[in-house]
Each structure stands twice: as structure tokens, then as C-alpha cells.
Amino acid sequence: MLKVGLTGGIGAGKSAVARRLAQCGALIIDADVLAREVVAPGTDGLAEIVAAFGAGVLTAGGELDRPALAAKVFGDEPARRTLEKIIHPRVRARTVELTAGAPADAIVVNDVPLLVETGLAPSYHLVLVVEAGCDRRIRRLVETRGMTAEQAEARIATQAGDDDRRRAADVVLTNDGSLEELNAQVDRLHRVRLRPYEHNLRLRVSARPDRRLHIAEPDPTWPEQAGRLIARIGHALPPGVTVSHIGSTAVPGLPAKDIIDLMLAVRTLDEADALADRLAGAGFPKRPGEWVDNARGMPGETWPKRLHGGTDPGRPVNLHVRVTGSPGWRFALLMRDHLRAVPEARDCYAAAKARWAAEHQDRYTYAEAKEPWFDDEARAADDWAEATAWQPPPDARPV
């Protein structure tokens, strides 16, 4: 099943997006609903809250008096953390239970107001953020929740900012227009990305990028996107794995195909094969066939590796799984660092890319045309490495 994390600041319209996704057939798990369920009368959650905050947080009927509890924790950081330690683990456990009971082909959407604040983003296949202008959010809270403008501003200030949520987001839906406009965005997202993503994930096949060649202008968000993918992979694998952002999208200012290249370092290919199932479950299935790296001057003409793709049709990715110390592992890190450090080498590569793109309309013939340049780059990068005493970064090796 596809697991989607849905979040957004208070008043941004997250609930409206959840309702529309439910109409599209998604299974919605609402963290706010679960937070009420786990502290209902008779639960151990409610008993623990009373033990921590006193009987004054109960109504005459024995239910949780939410305004009274809110008054105790608002502006009191230790009290808020105590409350979160009571509620959050129970909500997570209930979420796991509900998710486990979903059909195999389900799109499970976890509606989590504090997804970013609690660091849960890597646990989802995709994170969806709803945002709206602050003035519009305040107006909605005043009109629909009976808050004063000052109360609305105070609530907004306690949550993560828009920049923090965008950094965690694979998709941002802007809700500054009508409900019809928002619904149209959700419908297209479900049709074009979520449903194909679920299909690919369930069948464990990669979403293939268009064979036609397109070289994109440098995107300053490529490293941020890579960081989200790396965090997702790290969440799925045992502790000690290392994943690096490599390739052209890892070099600031360099045009590139809009495909994120990542590299997982392993000690042996048997270890790589043992991780394949977990990677597939996280959305990075192994691509069939035999894959090798050009040894580029090191012993042997080629060196075997494993190659995984991504199941998300909205974010093409290549995950190269290479043995630490192998020619491909070393060259990927060396070339990246050389092009980052030497602008002339980066600009030379950019100019060559423009020439090859003018001559080739197909990604595969374009890749073949680059091979002689890579041989030259390997020699130039080796000279630079010797002159600068470059060594592969320690964080590129498995722990």
C-alpha cells in the first residue's frame, strides 16, 4: 500500500484535502480523531493525563476537558512535552494497527497536523503539504472556529513555519482560491501521481522516465529533494547504512536530466541483495538485469553493482548500490567533489552537455556519447585528487 503523510498549518485547508482524497477512494487516518480516541473515558491514556495534570482536566461527566488541558499546556513547554509523550505513542500505535488492516492496494493517507514537528516525514512514501497565506488562514479560523484574530495568530505561531513544511514536502498544494480549485488540484494529484505510485509500489516496478532527452536548468531544490529520499531510505534500512547524493543534480549550477542519482554503499553485493526487499517496500525496487560500472583505469574493465529505481512517477530516481572502494563508488564521489570544487571543470561539462543534447534526442544515445568525456574527467579528477589529497568522504562509507 502507498502511505501518504498529509499536513499543513492550522487553517490551511488540510481537512478539505483529506475529504477530497477520501472521495477519490483513499483511506484517511486522522491523527486528531485518534488523539481523542486514545484519551476517551476508561482508557489508560486518560488516566495518565489525570495523573500528570490533575483531576481539574476532567469534566463533570469524566471526559477530558480539552479547554482546561489546553490552558495548562499552552505556553508551557515542559507541560506540552509531557502531554505529547502520553498521546503521540498511542496515536502511532493505533495508526499502525489501522494501516495494517488496510487492503493491499490502498492509498493510506495519514492526516497529521504535527507531522513536521514530530519528525515523521521519512516514514511515508510521500508527504503532502497544504498551505495558504497567513491572512487567509486567520480569516478562516475566525469565521469557522470562533477564534479571535489574536488567538488565531498565537496558534499559528506555535506550529512549524511554511519554510519548514516545504522542506519536508514532496507535494505542496496551495489553497488560496476556491474549494473547486483545491479539489481540482487534489483530483489531478490522485490521478497522475498517487494512483500510479501505488500501482508501481505494489508491483515493485520502477516508474520509468521518458526516454526522450531533456536537460533541465539547475534546480536549487535538487539537494533538498535528494535529502528527503535519503531520509526515506535510511528509515527503511538498518542503522549504519550510508546514502550519498551523486551525479549532476548534486553539483550546484550544473544543468542535468531531472533525475536524482543516489548511491548506497555496501560492503558486499550479497549485502546489497539482502537489502533489496526493504528498499522495494520503501519505493525503490531493484531493476532487472546485470549492471556494471566502467572501472576507468582501476583493475578490471567493469565492476558489478545493483541498480534500483523509484516507484514515484513524480520524482525519477536512480539508486546505485555499490561496494565501498569499488571503481564506481570512488569515481561517483570523486567526480561530484571535483566538479563542485573546480568551476572550470563544471562549466566544461555543462558546455559538453549542451553539445550532446543538440546531437541526441534519446537519453540512452546521449549517455553513450558521454563516455569518452568521462574517461577524460576520470584522469582530470585523479590529478585533482592527488594535488589536493582528496579522500572519499567518511560519511559515504557504511558504518
C-alpha positions as CSV (number, residue, x, y, z in Angstrom):
1,M,0.0,0.0,0.0
2,L,1.0,3.6,-0.5
3,K,1.5,5.6,2.7
4,V,1.0,9.3,2.3
5,G,1.6,11.9,5.1
6,L,-0.8,14.9,4.9
7,T,-0.1,18.0,6.9
8,G,-0.5,21.8,6.9
9,G,-0.7,24.7,9.2
10,I,-3.9,25.3,11.1
11,G,-6.5,26.9,8.8
12,A,-4.6,26.0,5.6
13,G,-7.3,23.6,4.4
14,K,-5.8,20.2,5.3
15,S,-9.2,18.8,6.2
16,A,-10.7,19.8,2.9
17,V,-7.9,17.9,1.1
18,A,-8.5,14.9,3.2
19,R,-12.2,14.9,2.4
20,R,-11.5,15.1,-1.3
21,L,-8.9,12.3,-1.1
22,A,-11.4,10.1,0.7
23,Q,-13.9,10.8,-2.2
24,C,-11.2,9.6,-4.6
25,G,-11.0,6.4,-2.6
26,A,-8.2,6.9,-0.2
27,L,-8.3,5.6,3.3
28,I,-7.9,8.5,5.7
29,I,-6.4,8.1,9.2
30,D,-7.0,11.3,11.1
31,A,-4.5,11.8,13.9
32,D,-6.8,14.3,15.6
33,V,-9.6,11.7,15.7
34,L,-7.2,9.1,17.1
35,A,-5.9,11.6,19.7
36,R,-9.4,11.9,21.0
37,E,-9.9,8.1,20.8
38,V,-6.9,7.3,22.9
39,V,-7.9,9.5,25.8
40,A,-11.6,8.6,25.8
41,P,-13.2,7.8,29.2
42,G,-11.9,4.5,30.6
43,T,-8.6,4.5,28.6
44,D,-5.2,4.3,30.2
45,G,-4.4,7.4,28.2
46,L,-6.9,9.5,30.1
47,A,-5.8,8.0,33.4
48,E,-2.2,9.0,32.6
49,I,-3.3,12.6,31.7
50,V,-5.1,12.9,35.0
51,A,-2.1,11.6,36.9
52,A,0.1,14.2,35.2
53,F,-2.2,17.2,35.2
54,G,-4.7,16.6,38.0
55,A,-8.5,15.9,38.1
56,G,-9.1,19.5,37.0
57,V,-8.7,18.5,33.4
58,L,-11.9,16.4,33.6
59,T,-15.5,17.4,33.0
60,A,-18.2,16.6,35.5
61,G,-19.0,13.6,33.3
62,G,-15.5,12.2,33.5
63,E,-14.4,13.2,30.0
64,L,-11.3,15.1,29.1
65,D,-11.9,18.9,29.4
66,R,-9.9,20.0,26.4
67,P,-10.0,23.7,27.1
68,A,-8.8,23.2,30.7
69,L,-6.0,21.0,29.5
70,A,-5.1,23.4,26.7
71,A,-4.9,26.2,29.3
72,K,-2.4,24.1,31.3
73,V,0.0,23.4,28.4
74,F,-0.3,26.5,26.3
75,G,3.0,28.4,26.6
76,D,4.4,25.8,29.0
77,E,7.0,23.8,27.0
78,P,7.6,21.0,29.6
79,A,3.9,20.5,30.1
80,R,3.4,20.3,26.4
81,R,6.1,17.7,26.0
82,T,4.6,15.7,28.9
83,L,1.3,15.6,27.1
84,E,2.9,14.6,23.8
85,K,4.7,11.7,25.5
86,I,1.3,10.4,26.6
87,I,-0.7,10.9,23.4
88,H,1.8,10.5,20.5
89,P,2.9,6.9,21.1
90,R,-0.7,5.8,21.5
91,V,-1.7,7.6,18.3
92,R,1.2,6.0,16.4
93,A,0.3,2.5,17.7
94,R,-3.3,2.9,16.6
95,T,-2.2,4.3,13.3
96,V,0.0,1.1,12.7
97,E,-3.0,-1.0,13.6
98,L,-5.3,0.7,11.2
99,T,-2.7,0.7,8.4
100,A,-2.1,-3.0,8.8
101,G,-5.8,-3.6,8.3
102,A,-6.0,-1.7,5.0
103,P,-6.2,-3.5,1.6
104,A,-3.0,-4.2,-0.2
105,D,-3.9,-1.7,-3.0
106,A,-4.9,1.1,-0.6
107,I,-3.7,4.6,-0.6
108,V,-3.5,5.3,3.1
109,V,-3.4,9.0,4.0
110,N,-2.3,9.9,7.5
111,D,-3.7,13.3,8.4
112,V,-1.1,14.5,10.9
113,P,-1.1,18.2,12.0
114,L,2.3,18.0,13.6
115,L,4.0,15.7,11.0
116,V,6.9,18.0,10.5
117,E,7.3,19.0,14.2
118,T,7.4,15.3,15.2
119,G,9.9,14.3,12.5
120,L,7.6,11.7,10.9
121,A,8.2,12.7,7.2
122,P,10.7,9.9,6.4
123,S,8.2,7.2,7.4
124,Y,5.9,8.0,4.5
125,H,6.3,7.2,0.8
126,L,5.2,10.8,0.0
127,V,4.5,13.9,2.1
128,L,1.7,16.2,1.0
129,V,1.6,19.8,2.5
130,V,-1.4,22.1,2.2
131,E,-0.6,25.8,2.6
132,A,-2.4,29.1,2.4
133,G,-1.5,32.8,3.1
134,C,-1.4,33.7,6.7
135,D,-4.1,36.4,6.4
136,R,-6.4,33.9,4.8
137,R,-5.7,31.3,7.5
138,I,-6.5,33.8,10.2
139,R,-9.8,34.7,8.5
140,R,-10.8,31.1,8.2
141,L,-10.1,30.4,11.9
142,V,-12.1,33.5,12.9
143,E,-15.0,32.5,10.7
144,T,-15.1,28.8,11.2
145,R,-13.7,28.2,14.6
146,G,-14.8,31.2,16.5
147,M,-11.3,32.4,17.4
148,T,-10.2,36.0,17.7
149,A,-7.6,37.2,15.3
150,E,-5.1,37.3,18.2
151,Q,-5.9,33.7,19.2
152,A,-5.5,32.5,15.6
153,E,-2.1,34.2,15.3
154,A,-1.0,32.6,18.5
155,R,-2.0,29.2,17.3
156,I,-0.2,29.6,14.0
157,A,2.9,30.8,15.8
158,T,3.2,27.6,17.8
159,Q,3.4,25.4,14.7
160,A,6.2,24.8,12.2
161,G,6.6,27.6,9.7
162,D,5.8,27.4,6.0
163,D,9.5,27.0,5.1
164,D,10.0,24.0,7.4
165,R,6.9,22.3,5.9
166,R,8.0,22.9,2.4
167,R,11.4,21.3,3.1
168,A,9.5,18.2,4.2
169,A,7.1,18.2,1.3
170,D,7.1,16.2,-1.9
171,V,4.0,18.0,-3.0
172,V,2.7,21.4,-2.0
173,L,-1.0,22.2,-2.6
174,T,-1.8,26.0,-2.5
175,N,-5.2,26.7,-1.1
176,D,-5.6,30.4,-1.7
177,G,-8.5,30.1,-4.1
178,S,-11.9,28.4,-4.2
179,L,-12.8,24.9,-2.9
180,E,-13.4,23.9,-6.5
181,E,-9.8,24.9,-7.4
182,L,-8.4,23.0,-4.5
183,N,-10.4,19.9,-5.4
184,A,-9.1,20.1,-9.0
185,Q,-5.6,20.0,-7.7
186,V,-6.3,17.0,-5.5
187,D,-8.1,15.1,-8.3
188,R,-5.1,15.6,-10.6
189,L,-2.6,14.6,-7.9
190,H,-4.6,11.4,-7.3
191,R,-4.9,10.5,-10.9
192,V,-1.4,11.5,-12.2
193,R,0.8,10.6,-9.2
194,L,-0.8,8.8,-6.3
195,R,-2.7,6.0,-8.1
196,P,0.3,5.2,-10.5
197,Y,2.6,5.4,-7.5
198,E,0.6,2.8,-5.6
199,H,0.4,0.6,-8.6
200,N,4.2,0.7,-9.1
201,L,4.8,0.1,-5.4
202,R,2.5,-2.9,-5.2
203,L,4.1,-4.5,-8.3
204,R,7.6,-3.4,-7.3
205,V,8.4,-1.8,-10.6
206,S,10.1,1.5,-11.3
207,A,8.4,4.5,-12.8
208,R,10.3,4.8,-16.0
209,P,11.2,8.4,-17.0
210,D,10.5,9.5,-20.6
211,R,13.1,8.1,-23.0
212,R,13.2,11.5,-24.7
213,L,16.1,13.6,-23.6
214,H,15.6,16.8,-21.7
215,I,18.3,18.7,-19.9
216,A,16.9,21.0,-17.2
217,E,18.4,24.2,-15.9
218,P,20.0,23.9,-12.5
219,D,17.4,23.5,-9.8
220,P,18.5,24.7,-6.3
221,T,16.0,22.3,-4.7
222,W,17.6,19.1,-6.1
223,P,19.8,18.6,-3.0
224,E,16.7,19.2,-0.8
225,Q,14.8,16.6,-2.8
226,A,17.7,14.2,-2.5
227,G,17.8,14.7,1.2
228,R,14.1,13.6,1.6
229,L,14.8,10.5,-0.5
230,I,17.9,9.7,1.6
231,A,16.0,10.1,4.8
232,R,13.2,7.8,3.5
233,I,15.8,5.1,2.5
234,G,17.5,5.5,5.9
235,H,14.2,5.0,7.7
236,A,13.6,1.7,5.8
237,L,17.1,0.2,6.3
238,P,19.0,-1.0,9.3
239,P,21.2,1.5,11.2
240,G,24.6,2.2,9.7
241,V,23.7,2.5,6.1
242,T,25.0,5.5,4.1
243,V,23.4,7.0,1.1
244,S,25.0,9.9,-0.9
245,H,23.7,12.3,-3.4
246,I,25.8,12.0,-6.5
247,G,25.6,12.8,-10.2
248,S,24.9,16.1,-11.9
249,T,22.0,17.1,-9.6
250,A,24.5,17.1,-6.7
251,V,26.6,19.8,-8.3
252,P,25.3,23.3,-7.8
253,G,24.9,25.3,-11.0
254,L,25.1,22.3,-13.3
255,P,22.3,21.6,-15.8
256,A,21.1,18.0,-15.7
257,K,18.4,15.5,-16.5
258,D,15.8,15.9,-13.8
259,I,16.7,12.5,-12.3
260,I,18.1,12.3,-8.8
261,D,21.1,9.9,-8.6
262,L,21.8,8.4,-5.2
263,M,24.4,5.9,-4.1
264,L,24.0,3.3,-1.3
265,A,27.4,2.0,0.0
266,V,27.6,-1.7,0.9
267,R,30.4,-4.0,2.0
268,T,29.4,-6.8,-0.5
269,L,26.9,-7.4,-3.2
270,D,25.4,-10.1,-1.0
271,E,24.6,-7.4,1.5
272,A,23.1,-5.3,-1.3
273,D,20.8,-8.2,-2.3
274,A,19.8,-8.7,1.3
275,L,18.5,-5.1,1.4
276,A,16.6,-5.3,-1.8
277,D,13.2,-6.3,-0.2
278,R,13.3,-3.4,2.3
279,L,14.3,-1.0,-0.5
280,A,11.4,-2.2,-2.6
281,G,8.9,-1.7,0.2
282,A,10.2,1.9,0.7
283,G,9.6,2.6,-3.0
284,F,13.0,1.8,-4.5
285,P,12.7,-1.6,-6.3
286,K,15.6,-3.4,-7.9
287,R,15.8,-3.0,-11.6
288,P,16.2,-6.3,-13.5
289,G,19.3,-7.2,-15.4
290,E,23.1,-7.1,-14.8
291,W,24.6,-3.7,-14.1
292,V,28.2,-2.8,-14.1
293,D,30.5,0.3,-13.8
294,N,33.3,1.2,-16.1
295,A,36.5,0.6,-14.0
296,R,38.1,3.7,-15.5
297,G,41.7,2.7,-15.1
298,M,41.3,0.6,-12.0
299,P,41.9,-3.2,-12.2
300,G,39.3,-4.9,-14.3
301,E,37.3,-3.4,-17.2
302,T,34.0,-3.5,-15.4
303,W,32.8,-3.8,-11.8
304,P,29.3,-5.1,-10.9
305,K,26.7,-3.1,-8.9
306,R,23.0,-3.2,-8.3
307,L,20.6,-0.5,-9.6
308,H,17.3,0.4,-8.1
309,G,14.7,2.8,-9.4
310,G,11.9,4.7,-7.8
311,T,8.1,3.9,-7.9
312,D,7.1,7.6,-7.6
313,P,6.2,8.8,-11.1
314,G,6.6,12.4,-10.0
315,R,10.2,12.0,-8.9
316,P,12.5,9.9,-11.1
317,V,15.5,8.5,-9.2
318,N,18.4,6.1,-9.8
319,L,19.7,4.4,-6.7
320,H,23.2,2.9,-7.4
321,V,24.2,0.2,-4.9
322,R,27.9,-0.1,-4.9
323,V,30.6,-1.9,-2.9
324,T,32.7,0.5,-0.9
325,G,36.0,1.0,-2.5
326,S,34.9,-0.2,-6.0
327,P,35.8,1.9,-9.0
328,G,32.2,3.1,-9.5
329,W,31.9,4.1,-5.8
330,R,35.1,6.1,-5.8
331,F,34.5,7.8,-9.2
332,A,31.0,8.9,-8.3
333,L,32.2,10.6,-5.2
334,L,35.4,12.0,-6.8
335,M,33.7,13.4,-9.9
336,R,31.0,15.1,-7.8
337,D,33.5,16.7,-5.5
338,H,35.8,17.7,-8.4
339,L,33.0,19.4,-10.3
340,R,31.9,21.1,-7.1
341,A,35.4,22.4,-6.3
342,V,36.6,23.4,-9.8
343,P,34.1,25.7,-11.6
344,E,36.0,25.4,-14.9
345,A,35.5,21.7,-14.9
346,R,31.8,22.1,-14.1
347,D,31.4,24.7,-16.9
348,C,33.2,22.5,-19.4
349,Y,30.8,19.6,-18.5
350,A,27.8,21.9,-18.9
351,A,29.0,23.0,-22.4
352,A,29.6,19.4,-23.4
353,K,26.1,18.5,-22.2
354,A,24.6,21.3,-24.4
355,R,26.5,19.9,-27.4
356,W,25.4,16.3,-26.8
357,A,21.8,17.3,-26.2
358,A,21.8,19.1,-29.6
359,E,23.0,15.9,-31.3
360,H,20.9,13.3,-29.4
361,Q,17.2,13.3,-28.7
362,D,17.3,10.0,-26.8
363,R,18.6,9.6,-23.2
364,Y,20.4,6.4,-24.0
365,T,22.3,7.5,-27.0
366,Y,23.1,10.7,-25.1
367,A,24.6,8.6,-22.3
368,E,26.8,6.7,-24.8
369,A,28.1,9.9,-26.2
370,K,29.3,11.0,-22.8
371,E,31.6,8.0,-22.2
372,P,34.8,9.5,-23.8
373,W,34.3,12.6,-21.7
374,F,34.0,10.5,-18.6
375,D,37.4,8.9,-19.3
376,D,38.9,12.4,-19.6
377,E,37.2,13.5,-16.4
378,A,38.5,10.5,-14.6
379,R,42.0,11.5,-15.4
380,A,41.5,15.1,-14.6
381,A,39.7,14.3,-11.3
382,D,42.5,11.9,-10.3
383,D,45.1,14.6,-10.9
384,W,43.0,17.0,-8.8
385,A,42.6,14.3,-6.1
386,E,46.4,13.8,-5.9
387,A,47.0,17.6,-5.8
388,T,44.5,18.2,-3.0
389,A,45.0,14.9,-1.1
390,W,41.3,14.2,-1.7
391,Q,39.8,11.2,0.0
392,P,36.3,9.8,-0.2
393,P,34.1,11.4,2.5
394,P,33.9,9.3,5.7
395,D,30.1,9.7,5.7
396,A,30.0,7.8,2.3
397,R,31.1,4.6,3.9
398,P,28.8,2.1,5.7
399,V,29.2,2.3,9.5
